[in-house]
Amino acid sequence: MTTVRLAEESRHARAFERAARTYHDASRLQAEAARRLADLWPLSDVLNIKAERSSPLRILEAGAGTGHLTTALVQKFLAARSALDLPSPTRLHLTVTDLSSAMLDEARRRLAATFGDALPPDLTFVPAAAEALSRIPEVREKAPYDLISAASVLQWVADPAALFRDWAELVRPGGYVLVSVFGPDNLTEIRELSGGGLPAPEPNAWGAILGPDYELVTLECDTIVEHYPTPRAVLAQLRATGVNGLPVQECGETAQTTDASGNTSAPYPARTLRTRAGLAAWEDAYRERFSDADGRVTLTWTPVRFLARRTGN
């Protein structure tokens, strides 16, 4: 792993450690993305097979954060088990992972508060990066999994194709991976003014990125425009959800969009926001370019979600 990549992962981890207490309530869009993602998984079919074989349902979640997707998956499991009139001993083994220990602590607390005694007892929390899961003993010992899920995580992964190859060792043939990411036009307002941002494939590229180990089953895309009273409120929202942990260059600056001559093409690169004058100029430009008819400013998200089936017998 290069020095730059280590710096990126360290910055990313610190951003989410700081945001652990604010993330859950601030991440409205991520919560909705998690709920819609869970809807893609054909759980009833899987549970019928598991009940016939008297084997537990095994789920591995990467980058769980404070538990938005975890909550949605547990709710779906409990509802499906009840609707199918399966015996209550039909078990769920859930392994929840995140790079941030603080995020996992929040997830553990919130899951206990939400489900109480209904929370599946076989619930394991493991601090780990999504890229490292195939090398973690606590993760490997419960493989193969029926589902590996990751909501709003893969945008932080440098090589998603390599990640899916690693996960192929953990998910059973016929099992699923369930993923939500963001498209290349995500946070377009921030990109246009300040450059940087995280690289993202076009939505139709995910089938090729998954590779021969998977068959793409479902792919969905949205464009969601949020409205805020001020540009400063946009920044506060991004900080509250840890999105300020963007890739960095070796010099420590936020990575910028550059032209062929190496010049920054964004009019207000991140370093200009460190001064009052620079921040004020950035806010003025944001209002001028991205105000709506009511005088609020916009922030655009482009969520992408997909379900893929592990090939093989």
C-alpha positions in Angstrom: 0.0 0.0 0.0 1.4 3.4 -1.0 2.0 6.3 1.4 -0.8 8.2 -0.3 -3.2 5.3 0.2 -2.3 5.0 3.8 -2.8 8.7 4.3 -6.2 8.5 2.6 -7.4 5.6 4.8 -6.1 7.3 8.0 -7.9 10.5 7.1 -11.1 8.6 6.2 -11.0 6.7 9.6 -10.4 9.9 11.6 -13.3 11.7 9.8 -15.7 8.9 10.7 -14.4 8.6 14.3 -15.2 12.3 14.8 -18.6 12.0 13.1 -19.7 8.9 15.0 -22.1 10.8 17.4 -23.5 13.1 14.7 -23.6 10.7 11.7 -26.8 8.8 12.4 -29.2 11.7 12.7 -27.4 13.7 10.0 -27.3 10.9 7.4 -30.9 11.1 6.2 -30.1 10.3 2.6 -27.8 7.4 3.6 -30.6 6.0 5.8 -33.1 6.0 3.0 -30.5 4.5 0.6 -30.0 1.7 3.1 -33.8 1.0 3.3 -34.2 0.9 -0.4 -31.1 -1.3 -0.7 -32.5 -3.9 1.7 -35.6 -4.0 -0.5 -33.6 -5.5 -3.4 -32.7 -8.7 -1.5 -35.0 -11.6 -2.2 -34.9 -12.7 1.4 -38.1 -14.8 1.5 -36.7 -17.2 -1.1 -33.5 -17.5 0.8 -35.3 -18.1 4.1 -37.4 -20.9 2.7 -34.2 -22.8 1.6 -32.6 -22.2 5.0 -35.6 -23.5 6.9 -35.6 -26.7 4.8 -32.0 -27.2 5.6 -32.2 -26.1 9.3 -29.2 -23.9 8.7 -28.7 -20.3 9.9 -28.9 -17.3 7.6 -25.4 -15.7 7.5 -24.9 -12.0 6.7 -21.7 -10.0 6.6 -22.0 -6.2 6.5 -19.0 -4.0 5.5 -18.8 -0.4 6.6 -21.9 -0.6 8.8 -21.5 2.9 10.2 -24.1 3.5 12.9 -26.3 0.7 11.6 -28.8 2.1 9.1 -28.5 -1.0 6.8 -28.1 -3.4 9.7 -31.4 -2.2 11.1 -33.1 -2.5 7.8 -31.8 -6.1 7.3 -32.8 -7.2 10.8 -36.3 -5.7 10.3 -36.6 -7.5 7.0 -35.5 -10.8 8.5 -37.9 -10.6 11.4 -40.8 -9.6 9.2 -40.1 -12.3 6.6 -39.7 -15.0 9.3 -43.1 -14.0 10.7 -44.8 -13.8 7.3 -43.5 -17.2 6.2 -44.6 -18.7 9.5 -41.1 -20.1 10.0 -40.1 -21.5 13.4 -38.7 -18.8 15.7 -35.4 -20.8 16.0 -34.7 -19.9 12.4 -31.5 -18.1 13.1 -29.7 -15.1 11.8 -25.9 -14.9 12.2 -24.9 -11.3 11.6 -21.3 -10.1 11.4 -21.1 -6.3 11.4 -17.9 -4.5 10.5 -16.6 -0.9 10.1 -13.3 0.8 9.9 -14.3 3.0 12.9 -14.7 1.5 16.3 -16.7 4.5 17.4 -19.2 3.9 14.6 -19.5 0.2 15.7 -20.2 1.3 19.3 -23.0 3.6 18.1 -24.4 0.8 15.9 -24.4 -1.6 18.9 -26.1 0.9 21.1 -28.8 1.8 18.5 -29.5 -1.8 17.5 -30.1 -2.8 21.2 -32.4 0.2 21.7 -34.4 -0.5 18.5 -34.9 -4.3 18.8 -34.4 -5.1 22.5 -35.0 -8.8 23.1 -35.9 -9.4 19.4 -32.3 -8.6 18.4 -30.7 -11.8 17.1 -28.2 -13.1 19.7 -25.6 -14.2 17.2 -24.4 -10.7 16.5 -20.6 -10.0 16.1 -19.0 -6.6 15.8 -15.6 -6.5 14.1 -13.5 -3.3 13.5 -12.1 -3.8 10.0 -11.8 -2.1 6.6 -13.9 -3.5 3.8 -10.8 -4.4 1.9 -9.5 -6.5 4.7 -12.5 -8.7 5.5 -11.2 -11.9 3.8 -8.1 -11.7 6.0 -9.9 -11.3 9.4 -10.2 -14.6 11.4 -13.5 -13.5 13.1 -15.0 -12.9 9.6 -13.6 -16.0 7.9 -14.7 -18.4 10.6 -18.4 -17.7 9.8 -18.1 -18.0 6.0 -19.6 -18.8 3.7 -22.2 -16.0 3.9 -25.6 -15.9 2.2 -25.2 -12.1 1.8 -22.4 -9.5 1.9 -23.8 -6.0 2.1 -22.2 -2.6 1.9 -24.2 0.7 2.0 -22.4 3.9 1.0 -19.0 2.3 1.4 -17.4 1.4 -1.9 -16.8 5.0 -2.9 -14.0 4.9 -0.3 -12.4 1.7 -1.8 -9.5 2.2 -4.2 -9.9 -1.0 -6.2 -13.5 -2.3 -6.0 -12.8 -5.1 -8.6 -10.1 -6.5 -6.2 -12.6 -6.2 -3.3 -15.2 -8.3 -5.1 -12.6 -10.9 -5.9 -11.8 -11.1 -2.2 -15.4 -11.3 -1.2 -15.9 -14.2 -3.6 -14.0 -16.2 -1.1 -16.5 -15.4 1.6 -20.0 -15.6 -0.1 -21.4 -19.0 -1.0 -22.3 -19.8 -4.6 -25.8 -18.7 -5.1 -25.4 -16.1 -2.3 -25.6 -12.4 -2.9 -23.7 -9.1 -2.6 -25.9 -6.0 -2.0 -24.2 -2.7 -2.6 -25.1 1.0 -2.6 -22.5 3.6 -3.9 -22.6 7.0 -5.5 -22.3 7.9 -9.2 -19.7 10.2 -10.8 -21.9 13.3 -10.6 -22.4 13.0 -6.8 -21.9 16.3 -4.9 -21.5 18.1 -8.3 -21.8 21.5 -6.6 -18.7 20.8 -4.5 -16.8 19.3 -7.4 -17.5 22.4 -9.6 -16.4 24.9 -7.0 -13.6 23.1 -5.1 -12.6 20.1 -7.2 -11.6 16.9 -5.5 -14.2 14.4 -4.6 -14.0 10.7 -4.9 -13.7 8.9 -8.3 -16.8 6.9 -9.2 -17.6 4.6 -12.1 -20.6 5.2 -14.4 -23.5 3.0 -13.1 -23.4 0.7 -16.1 -19.8 -0.1 -15.4 -20.5 -2.1 -12.2 -21.3 -5.3 -14.1 -17.8 -5.4 -15.5 -16.3 -4.4 -12.1 -18.0 -7.3 -10.4 -16.2 -9.7 -12.8 -16.9 -13.3 -13.6 -17.6 -14.4 -10.0 -21.0 -12.6 -10.0 -24.1 -12.1 -12.1 -25.6 -8.6 -11.8 -29.3 -9.1 -10.9 -30.6 -5.6 -10.3 -29.2 -2.1 -10.8 -31.0 1.1 -9.8 -29.9 4.8 -10.0 -31.4 8.1 -8.6 -30.7 11.8 -8.6 -31.6 13.5 -5.3 -31.4 17.3 -4.9 -31.4 18.5 -1.3 -32.0 22.1 -0.3 -30.2 24.1 2.4 -30.6 27.6 3.8 -26.9 28.5 3.2 -23.7 27.2 1.8 -22.3 27.0 5.3 -25.2 24.6 6.2 -24.0 22.4 3.3 -20.5 22.2 4.8 -22.0 21.4 8.2 -24.0 18.6 6.8 -20.9 17.1 5.1 -18.9 17.3 8.2 -21.6 15.7 10.3 -21.6 12.7 8.1 -17.8 12.4 7.8 -17.8 13.2 4.1 -15.0 15.7 4.6 -12.6 12.7 4.8 -11.7 13.0 1.2 -8.6 11.6 -0.6 -5.5 13.6 0.1 -2.2 14.1 -1.8 1.1 13.6 -0.2 1.3 17.3 0.7 -1.8 16.9 2.7 -4.1 19.0 0.5 -7.5 17.7 -0.6 -7.1 16.2 -4.1 -8.0 18.7 -6.8 -9.2 18.5 -10.4 -6.3 19.6 -12.6 -5.9 20.4 -16.3 -3.3 19.0 -18.7 -0.8 21.6 -17.4 -1.3 20.6 -13.8 -3.3 23.7 -12.9 -6.3 23.4 -10.6 -9.5 23.9 -12.7 -11.7 24.5 -9.7 -12.1 28.2 -8.9 -12.1 27.6 -5.1 -9.8 24.7 -4.2 -10.1 23.4 -0.7 -7.2 25.4 0.6 -9.0 28.7 -0.1 -11.7 27.8 2.5 -9.1 28.0 5.3 -9.3 31.8 5.4 -12.3 34.0 6.2 -12.0 35.8 2.9 -11.7 32.6 0.9 -14.7 31.0 2.7 -16.8 34.1 2.1 -15.9 34.1 -1.6 -16.7 30.4 -1.9 -20.1 31.0 -0.2 -20.9 33.9 -2.6 -20.0 31.7 -5.6 -22.1 28.8 -4.2 -25.1 31.1 -3.8 -24.7 32.6 -7.3 -24.4 29.2 -9.1 -26.6 26.9 -7.0 -29.5 28.8 -5.6 -33.1 27.8 -6.2 -36.2 30.0 -6.7 -36.7 30.2 -2.9 -33.1 31.4 -2.2 -31.9 28.2 -0.8 -28.9 26.3 -2.2 -28.7 22.8 -3.6 -26.6 19.8 -2.9 -27.0 16.9 -5.4 -26.6 13.2 -4.6 -26.5 10.4 -7.2 -27.0 7.1 -5.3 -26.5 3.8 -7.2 -27.6 0.4 -5.7 -27.3 -3.1 -7.1 -27.8 -6.7 -6.2 -25.5 -9.4 -7.7 -25.5 -13.2 -7.3 -22.4 -15.3 -6.7 -21.9 -17.7 -9.6 -21.0 -21.3 -9.3 -22.6 -24.4 -7.6 
